Amino acid sequence: MRQAALAAIAMRKTNTRASCTITPRFGNITQRHISYRLGVKRMENIDHQLQVLQRGVAAIIPEDGLREKLEKSARTGKPLRVKLGLDPTAPDIHLGFAVVLRKLRQFQEFGHIACLIIGDFTAMIGDPTGRSKTRPQLSRAEVEQNARTYQQQLYRILMPERTEIYFNSDWLGKMTFADVIQLASRVTVARILERDDFQNRLAEGKPLGMHEILYPLCQGYDSVAIQSDIEMGGTDQIFNNLVGRDLQREYGQDPQVVIAMPLLIGLDGVEKMSKSLGNYIGITEPPDQMFGKVMSLPDELMVSYFELCTDVPMEEVRDIALGLNSGRLHPMEVKRRLAREIVTLYHSAEAAQEADREFMRVFSARELPEEMPEYNVPADIIKDGKVWLPRLLSALGLVSSNSEGRRLIQQGAVEINGVRHADPNEEIEVASLHGAVIRVGKLRFARVK
């Protein structure tokens, strides 16, 4: 992953300004690339760019900042540097995270640069955002393995020739303790404690580590290091993004504009999409599995998924919303359209049509798929000739974790040979599983050898 040694950070310290010279790990943008990027798109109507870039956005801070940045870029011919921090603690990219990546892709199509920061240094601290307790810290090996997984998936959405990728250990990891003290002097304790989750933990008497208090400074300094013009993120990252604006002012840079995207609600219809909750759709999942998961989505989420997860024009999305409300459009047909749009984005139109046909065949006729994976029950999960059902589902790859297995069993989504199993504590006789077909949800199947 570390392809070449990077240039050492040159930091000039004064009372008001510090500057860093850094090099991306790979995907460095040359002047030739910049000229190509700006090409035809550079002078495209600013109003049109704003219309595209504001789609689905939850907040832009300051409100008129995006227009000013776009106008300056068009006037000077210099592409904007659009930053996104990546947390390598959960490297599998799902539709929720793809919402932000797709917005980055739109910036790239208008000639700008996506600057991705893989938080290999900050992941060893643990982002406290939204946490009621201290987050476990990762080892260096875990961080680097997760970062490699990211790299394999990013370019399913982003344009490689318009992407720069950095690791924030390349500047944060080289700081001396004196550098850290100087950085901390730029922000007051009162400012950091404005965070709601910090206030809540203190009020409840729960621990708040000093390393967590420093986290927003680390993320904010990333913006200083790469001199970002815009920072993307979810609404849960607004505080950290605004600290980046504060630090850029302190170091004599033009503050970045913060663009916050809404958090995509997961398949359970309640929590934000998350692999740990098992309510996610991964962008690398097979077409039939991706299609089936979309079809399990609560009806009330369809319109937001059209807006945030597809390229269907907003005028058409609004018409779909009206059609659903009036009863003119059938939810089943609208959801099939949504599933085809999403599968087409990450696979192909042909794969989407095939997944649709297979779904209707299996779902409508309650038939078994023509093909399904076959597995042996791993010996290490068998105890006294029995296996705990959630662990079996996880071992066969039908769920991502035991907890997801428990949840789906409780929801009545698990069948063995057509018989529903709703007890998450059930232990199954292994001998009875020979040749059995296990079904999870509508389109997840496995045969036990």
C-alpha positions in Angstrom: 0.0 0.0 0.0 2.8 2.4 0.7 4.2 2.6 -2.8 6.9 5.1 -2.3 8.4 7.2 0.4 6.8 10.7 0.6 8.5 14.0 0.8 9.0 15.0 4.4 6.6 17.6 5.8 8.1 21.1 5.7 6.3 23.2 8.3 7.0 26.9 8.6 5.8 28.1 12.0 4.8 31.7 12.7 2.3 33.2 15.1 -0.4 33.1 12.4 0.4 30.6 9.7 1.8 27.2 9.0 2.1 25.5 5.6 2.7 21.9 4.7 4.1 20.4 1.5 2.7 16.9 1.1 2.4 14.4 -1.7 -0.5 12.1 -2.3 0.2 8.4 -1.9 -1.0 7.8 -5.4 -3.3 9.5 -7.9 -1.2 12.7 -7.9 -2.8 15.4 -10.1 -0.4 16.9 -12.6 -0.8 20.3 -14.4 -1.7 18.3 -17.5 -4.5 16.6 -15.7 -5.7 19.9 -14.3 -5.9 21.4 -17.8 -7.7 18.4 -19.0 -10.1 18.4 -16.1 -11.1 22.0 -16.5 -11.5 21.7 -20.3 -15.1 22.2 -21.4 -16.6 22.0 -17.9 -14.7 24.9 -16.4 -16.9 27.7 -17.7 -20.2 25.8 -17.5 -23.0 27.9 -16.2 -22.6 28.3 -12.4 -26.3 28.1 -11.8 -26.4 24.7 -13.5 -23.5 23.5 -11.4 -25.2 24.6 -8.2 -28.5 22.9 -9.2 -26.6 19.6 -9.7 -24.4 19.9 -6.6 -27.2 21.0 -4.3 -29.3 17.9 -5.0 -29.9 16.0 -1.8 -27.7 18.2 0.3 -28.6 18.7 4.0 -26.6 21.9 4.6 -24.0 24.2 3.0 -22.0 26.3 5.4 -21.8 29.2 4.7 -24.9 29.2 2.6 -23.5 31.3 -0.2 -20.0 29.8 0.1 -20.4 27.2 -2.6 -21.3 29.8 -5.3 -18.4 31.9 -4.3 -16.0 29.0 -4.6 -17.3 27.9 -8.0 -17.1 31.4 -9.3 -13.6 31.9 -8.1 -12.6 28.5 -9.7 -14.1 29.5 -13.0 -12.5 33.0 -12.9 -9.0 31.7 -12.0 -9.0 28.4 -13.9 -7.9 26.6 -10.7 -9.9 23.5 -9.7 -11.4 23.2 -6.3 -9.9 20.8 -3.8 -12.8 18.8 -2.4 -11.9 16.9 0.8 -13.5 13.8 2.2 -12.2 11.9 5.2 -12.4 8.1 5.2 -12.6 6.1 8.3 -10.8 2.8 7.7 -12.5 1.1 10.7 -15.4 0.1 8.5 -14.0 -0.2 4.9 -16.8 -1.9 3.0 -18.5 0.9 1.0 -22.3 0.7 1.2 -25.0 2.9 -0.3 -25.0 5.2 2.7 -21.4 6.1 2.2 -21.8 6.2 -1.6 -24.2 9.1 -1.1 -21.1 11.3 -0.3 -18.9 9.6 -2.9 -21.4 10.3 -5.6 -21.5 13.9 -4.8 -17.7 14.0 -5.0 -18.0 12.4 -8.5 -20.3 15.3 -9.5 -17.5 17.8 -8.5 -15.0 15.8 -10.5 -17.3 16.0 -13.6 -17.2 19.8 -13.2 -13.4 19.7 -13.3 -12.5 19.6 -9.7 -10.2 17.3 -7.6 -11.4 14.8 -5.0 -9.0 14.8 -2.1 -9.5 11.7 0.0 -8.0 11.5 3.4 -7.6 7.9 4.8 -7.6 8.5 8.5 -4.9 5.9 9.3 -3.6 8.1 12.2 -7.0 9.2 13.5 -8.4 5.7 13.3 -5.9 4.7 16.0 -7.6 7.4 18.2 -11.2 6.5 17.3 -13.7 9.1 16.1 -16.0 9.8 19.1 -18.8 11.3 16.9 -22.2 10.0 18.0 -20.6 7.8 20.6 -21.9 7.5 24.2 -18.7 5.7 25.2 -15.0 5.7 24.1 -14.5 3.9 20.8 -12.1 1.0 20.6 -8.8 1.9 18.9 -7.4 -0.1 16.0 -4.0 -1.5 15.5 -1.7 -0.4 12.6 -2.2 -3.7 10.8 -6.0 -3.5 11.1 -6.0 0.1 9.7 -3.8 -0.8 6.8 -5.9 -3.8 5.8 -9.0 -1.8 5.9 -7.4 1.0 3.9 -6.5 -1.6 1.2 -10.1 -2.6 1.0 -11.2 1.0 0.5 -8.8 1.4 -2.4 -10.3 -1.6 -4.3 -13.8 -0.1 -4.1 -13.5 3.7 -4.5 -13.1 3.7 -8.2 -16.4 2.0 -8.8 -17.7 5.6 -8.2 -14.8 8.1 -8.5 -12.7 9.0 -11.5 -9.1 7.8 -10.8 -7.5 10.6 -12.9 -9.2 13.3 -10.8 -8.6 11.7 -7.4 -5.8 12.3 -4.9 -5.5 10.0 -1.9 -3.6 10.9 1.3 -3.0 9.2 4.6 -3.1 11.6 7.5 -0.3 9.8 9.3 2.0 11.6 6.8 1.5 14.9 8.7 -0.1 14.0 12.0 2.3 11.1 12.7 5.3 13.4 12.2 4.3 16.1 14.7 6.4 16.6 17.8 4.7 17.2 21.1 5.5 20.9 20.7 3.6 20.8 17.4 0.6 19.3 19.1 0.7 21.9 21.9 0.8 24.7 19.2 -2.1 23.1 17.3 -4.2 22.8 20.5 -3.6 26.5 21.3 -5.6 27.4 18.2 -8.9 26.2 19.7 -10.5 26.8 23.1 -11.8 24.1 25.4 -15.2 25.8 25.3 -15.3 25.5 21.6 -14.5 21.7 21.7 -17.1 21.1 24.4 -19.8 22.6 22.2 -20.2 19.2 20.8 -23.5 17.7 21.9 -22.1 14.2 22.4 -19.2 15.5 24.6 -21.7 17.6 26.7 -24.0 14.6 27.1 -21.2 12.3 28.3 -20.0 14.8 30.8 -23.5 15.4 32.1 -24.0 11.7 32.5 -20.7 11.2 34.3 -19.3 9.1 31.5 -15.6 9.1 30.6 -14.3 11.5 28.0 -10.7 10.9 27.1 -8.2 13.7 26.2 -7.5 11.8 23.0 -11.1 12.2 22.0 -11.0 16.0 22.7 -8.1 16.2 20.3 -9.8 14.3 17.5 -11.7 17.3 16.0 -8.3 19.1 15.9 -6.7 16.3 14.0 -9.5 16.1 11.5 -9.5 19.9 11.2 -5.8 20.0 10.6 -6.2 17.6 7.7 -7.9 20.5 5.9 -5.0 22.8 6.6 -2.5 20.1 5.4 -4.1 19.6 2.0 -5.5 23.2 1.7 -9.0 22.1 1.0 -11.6 24.4 -0.5 -14.6 22.3 0.3 -15.1 19.5 2.9 -17.8 16.8 2.3 -19.3 14.7 5.0 -22.5 13.4 6.7 -24.5 15.6 9.0 -22.9 13.9 12.0 -19.5 15.4 10.9 -20.5 19.1 10.8 -18.8 20.0 14.0 -15.5 18.4 13.0 -15.8 20.1 9.5 -16.3 23.5 11.1 -13.2 23.0 13.3 -11.4 22.7 10.0 -12.7 26.1 8.9 -11.5 27.6 12.2 -8.0 26.1 11.9 -7.7 27.2 8.3 -8.4 30.8 9.4 -5.8 30.4 12.1 -3.2 29.3 9.6 -3.9 32.0 7.1 -5.9 30.0 4.6 -9.2 30.7 3.0 -11.7 28.7 5.0 -13.3 25.7 3.4 -17.0 25.4 2.6 -18.8 22.6 4.5 -21.2 20.5 2.6 -23.2 18.0 4.7 -25.1 15.1 3.2 -28.0 13.5 5.0 -27.5 10.1 6.6 -29.1 7.4 4.6 -31.6 5.3 6.6 -30.9 1.6 6.4 -33.1 -1.3 5.4 -34.7 -1.5 8.9 -36.3 1.9 8.3 -35.0 3.3 11.6 -31.2 3.5 12.0 -28.7 5.0 9.5 -27.2 2.5 7.1 -24.4 0.5 8.9 -22.7 -2.8 8.3 -22.6 -3.4 12.1 -26.4 -3.1 12.2 -26.8 -5.4 9.2 -29.2 -2.9 7.5 -26.9 -2.1 4.6 -26.5 -2.6 0.9 -22.9 -3.0 -0.2 -21.8 -1.6 -3.5 -19.8 -4.7 -4.3 -22.7 -7.2 -3.5 -23.9 -9.4 -6.4 -26.7 -8.0 -8.5 -29.4 -10.4 -7.3 -28.5 -9.8 -3.7 -28.4 -6.0 -4.2 -31.7 -6.1 -6.0 -33.4 -8.2 -3.3 -32.2 -5.9 -0.5 -33.6 -2.9 -2.2 -36.9 -4.7 -2.6 -36.9 -5.2 1.2 -36.8 -1.4 1.8 -39.7 0.2 3.6 -42.0 2.0 1.1 -41.6 5.3 2.8 -37.9 5.5 2.0 -38.1 5.0 -1.7 -38.3 8.7 -2.7 -35.2 9.6 -0.6 -33.3 6.6 -2.1 -34.2 7.8 -5.6 -32.9 11.3 -4.7 -29.7 10.2 -2.9 -28.8 6.9 -4.6 -29.7 7.2 -8.3 -29.3 9.6 -11.2 -33.0 9.8 -11.9 -33.8 13.5 -12.7 -35.3 15.3 -9.7 -38.3 16.4 -11.8 -39.1 12.7 -12.3 -38.4 11.9 -8.6 -40.9 14.5 -7.6 -43.4 12.9 -10.0 -42.8 9.5 -8.5 -43.5 11.0 -5.0 -46.8 12.4 -6.2 -47.7 9.2 -7.9 -47.1 7.2 -4.8 -49.1 9.6 -2.6 -52.0 9.6 -5.0 -52.0 5.9 -5.6 -51.3 6.4 -9.3 -48.1 4.4 -9.0 -47.9 1.0 -7.4 -45.2 0.8 -4.7 -44.0 -2.7 -6.0 -43.4 -1.3 -9.5 -41.7 1.8 -8.2 -39.4 -0.3 -5.9 -38.5 -2.5 -8.8 -37.6 0.6 -10.8 -35.5 1.8 -7.9 -33.7 -1.6 -7.6 -32.9 -1.6 -11.3 -31.5 1.9 -11.2 -29.2 1.0 -8.3 -28.0 -2.3 -9.7 -27.3 -0.6 -13.1 -25.1 2.0 -11.4 -22.8 -0.6 -9.8 -23.1 -3.5 -12.3 -24.9 -3.0 -15.6 -28.4 -2.6 -17.1 -28.3 -6.2 -18.3 -27.5 -7.4 -14.7 -30.3 -5.3 -13.4 -32.8 -6.8 -15.8 -31.7 -10.3 -15.0 -31.9 -9.6 -11.3 -35.4 -8.3 -11.8 -36.5 -11.4 -13.7 -35.0 -13.7 -11.1 -36.6 -11.7 -8.3 -40.0 -12.0 -9.8 -39.6 -15.7 -10.5 -38.5 -16.5 -7.0 -40.7 -14.0 -5.2 -43.9 -14.4 -7.1 -43.8 -18.2 -7.4 -41.9 -18.8 -4.2 -39.5 -21.0 -6.2 -35.9 -21.8 -5.4 -33.2 -20.1 -7.4 -31.8 -22.0 -10.4 -28.3 -21.8 -8.8 -27.3 -21.3 -5.1 -24.1 -21.6 -3.2 -23.4 -24.9 -1.3 -21.5 -25.1 1.9 -20.4 -27.5 4.6 -21.1 -26.6 8.2 -17.7 -25.6 9.7 -16.6 -28.1 12.4 -15.5 -25.4 14.8 -19.1 -24.1 15.2 -20.6 -27.5 16.0 -21.0 -28.4 19.7 -22.5 -31.7 20.8 -23.9 -32.3 17.3 -25.7 -29.0 17.2 -25.1 -25.5 15.9 -26.5 -22.2 17.1 -28.7 -20.8 14.3 -27.3 -17.2 14.1 -23.8 -18.6 14.0 -24.7 -21.0 11.2 -26.2 -18.1 9.1 -23.0 -16.1 9.7 -20.7 -19.0 8.9 -22.6 -19.7 5.6 -22.2 -16.0 4.6 -26.0 -15.4 4.7 -25.6 -12.6 7.2 -22.7 -10.3 8.1 -22.7 -11.1 11.9 -24.3 -13.1 14.6 -26.2 -10.0 15.7 -27.7 -9.5 12.2 -28.6 -13.2 12.2 -30.5 -12.8 15.5 -32.3 -9.8 14.2 -33.5 -11.4 11.0 -34.5 -14.6 12.8 -36.6 -12.5 15.2 -38.2 -10.8 12.2 -39.3 -14.1 10.8 -37.0 -13.8 7.8 -35.2 -17.2 8.1 -36.5 -20.5 6.7 -35.0 -24.0 6.6 -36.6 -26.2 3.9 -39.5 -23.8 3.8 -40.1 -23.9 7.6 -39.8 -20.5 9.4 -37.4 -20.4 12.4 -38.1 -17.5 14.7 -36.2 -18.4 17.9 -32.7 -16.6 17.9 -31.5 -19.0 20.6 -32.4 -22.2 18.7 -29.8 -24.8 18.2 -30.1 -27.0 15.1 -29.2 -30.7 14.9 -26.4 -30.8 12.3 -27.5 -34.2 11.0 -30.9 -32.7 10.0 -29.2 -30.1 7.8 -27.8 -32.5 5.2 -29.1 -31.2 1.8 -31.2 -28.5 3.5 -31.9 -25.2 1.8 -31.6 -22.1 4.1 -33.4 -19.0 3.0 -32.8 -15.5 4.6 -35.1 -12.8 3.4 -36.4 -12.9 -0.1 -33.3 -13.6 -2.1 -30.5 -15.0 0.1 -30.2 -18.8 -0.2 -27.6 -21.5 0.6 -27.7 -25.3 0.5 -25.9 -27.3 3.2 -23.7 -30.1 1.8 
